[in-house]
Structures are given as C-alpha cells and as structure tokens.
Amino acid sequence: MSPALLERVQAVLGRFTAWLDAFGETSPDHQSFYAGPIGGRAKSLYYRSRVIGTLAVAPMVLCEAFAPSTRRLWYRPPRFPIADAHYAMGHALLYEDSGDSSHLTRAIHFLKMLEQTRCGGFQEHCWGYPFDWVTRNGIIKAQTPLITTTPYVYEAFLQVLQVAETSSPPLAADQRRHWNDILHSITRHACADIKDFRTSATASSCSYTPFDGGGVVNAAAYRAFLLTSSSKLYDQSEYWSIAKRNIEFVLEAQNADGSWPYAVDGMRDFVDHFHTCFVMKALAKIHTMTGHEGCWKALCRGIDYYISHLFDTDGLPKPFAKAPRLTMYQRELYDCAECINLCLLLRDRFPRLREMADKVVEEIVTRWVTSDGSFRSRRLLIGWDNVPMHRWGQSQMFRSLAFYLNETTRKAVVEAPESALHAAQDGGA
C-alpha cells in the first residue's frame, strides 16, 4: 500500500460522504425491475416456465443491460436496512480513524433508522427487504426477516456500541444499555425464529427466513457468525452449541475443489464471487474468535479456489466461477467490495491477499468513482451502469474502503515503532 493510494482513498470517502448527504438514503435497487407487480409476475412466470418466462422478463433484462436508469420507473426507491447497517459501520470506522465526531453522529443516525425499519409482527429485533422478493421457491414478502440481513445490523449496533464506549465525551449509559438490549434481542431472534434442519449427526442447516426449509450455505454461515459472536459477548454456551452445528453444515457443504455452492438443494449449485466471500468472511471471523480448526482448513482450501477461479485475467473479481445463467455485465461493484473485505480479514493469514486488496482498491478509486462522488454499480458488456444503489454496492464499498483506511492506518501505527527499533539496532551494530 502506497501513501498516495491511502490519500486517494481518503479523498474518495470524503466525496462519497458529501454525495450521500445530497443524494439521500433511499435508492433504486438491483431488484427494482422485479419488485413491482409487473416485474414480479414476469419473474415468477420465468421460474415456472423457462420458455414463456424468458419472453416475459426480456424487457427487464434489456433495460438492465442497456437502460439501467429506468429502474426508478419500475419500483419506488426504498430504504434498505442492510445499507443503513453498512453506512453505520463505515462511519464508525471513519470516526475511529479520524476522531471526527461528525462520523459518530452519522453512525448513530443510521442506527436510529434501523430501529424504525425493523420487521413488524416479531417480538425480537430483525430485518429484511422492503419489497416482495420473487425467488425460485416462491415470494418472500416485504418485511420478512432474513438471516442474511439481520447479522449486518447486529454488527452495526455492536461496532458503534464499542466505539461509543471509548468516545469522548462518552455516550449516555442509557443509550449504550439500549443498544445492548437490541443485541440481545437480535440474538434471541437468530436462536428462536430462525429454524434448524439436521443434515448429519453433527451438522444442521438453517432457514433463510422463519418460514423456509433451509439449505442455503451463506445463510448458515451468517447465523453461525452471529451466534458465535454472541456466545463470546455474553458467555452463553447455548449460542455456541447452535453455531457449531451450522458451522459443520458449512464445512460439509464445501466441494472437493474448495468452492461452496449457493445451496445444497441440487438446483442452486452456482458458485459466485460475493456469496463465496460471505461464507469465508463468516468462517474467518469465527476462526479469529475461536481458533476453530475446521474453519481454518476450509479457509485454506477455499482461498486456493477463490484466487484460482473467481478473478479474471486482469487480477480483478469476476462475478461467477460457475454461472447459473447468461450475465449482461463484466464486473460488479458488490464483488469488489466483498473482495476487499475478505482480503482485509485474512491478509495476515494469507499474505497473497494483501496485494490483491491493494489492486482492487486501486481499480475502484481509479475507474469506479463517478463525477458526483458515487460509485459505478457495474461494468456492462458495453459501457457502465452508473445508477447508484445503496443495497447493491454503494454502502458495501463505502464500508470496505473505510475498513481499508482504518486497517491500513492501524497497521502502519503498529509497525512504526518496530521499524524504528530495527533501525536503531542496525545503527548500533
């Protein structure tokens, strides 16, 4: 990492923060074409009848590829809890790095928004999507809790709480206790509302929502991380017992070549970039907290596959190793964001990832920042998709670059005394 690159990252984050304040906190989405009644029915037909359904979704596919700005015409721009969580974490990281209290204020603002957007009808705190999500297995209604969203909110509250405990001046004790109560509530939701499904003597998958049958690998990885974290935070062995079975499911789902399928249902066996990152991020965090040997072995195999199959000839993230369908784009902002996250989490354990993180960051700050300060969303087969989508890459990249800045600065501070000591020793030799 060069000082010049770090300065460019700081400048990009400053411009992005100004853009976000001006643009607002709602946006179109990757799923906007299918979130409304017309697109939703077309997508549902596609899953039921591939030939007729292909004709039905063709207008949306063509719009996505050649007229992405039309997303706003298909569905109103909503607010996304998963984006608010990433923005909260990003601002907390920037506060840690700079000490600028405005970042802590912004982080707290996004937590307040999250309290307002929790799923109704559930006793415990949980979050999902603000639209009806048409999937292969049916429609997941808006405000249905998702175990792939709620853990990010857990991390956001935990991170801001930890930062607030050392802030100057410190936040009120009542506020900190309130956030801690929310963390307890999220954990109870993950334990009770999300269901387990035994897959072997030692393993269980978990449901994606409180109402489905499980089998999605990254869902189990997310839940395993959340419950492992809570088991350490609150010294609760019950959480760890549930987490261990989900961990074993993830380990048993790993393919012989080191990859993970999206699901183990025999249909959704594609291998893509960001879902692979989701799984390995969870295993990396669990290994950091527990030293779990199985996680380490899976990561060793997974990283070898990841580097060999999920990067293109330019050394940049590519969307799929095994694609489920024709794709109309070359690169995805979301993939780049999750790549940076994963590389930062594991770069000390896998030194090859250090250079890869720098390369992707260099690519983003050089080619993916628009004139208004937002990020490009996709590199299409022809041209770019410049429509900013908070859930589909903007918030994740903001948090990733803040993480990169924070980690790089922290590492430089730690290494500086060691370098000075070595220089002194060399000088006295």
Helices and strands as residue ranges (DSSP letters): H 3-23, H 32-35, H 37-48, H 50-66, G 68-70, H 71-74, H 81-98, H 101-116, E 133-135, E 138-140, H 150-164, H 173-192, E 196-198, E 204-206, H 217-234, H 237-253, E 271-272, H 273-290, H 293-309, E 320-322, E 329-332, H 333-346, H 352-367, E 378-380, E 384-385, I 390-394, H 395-428
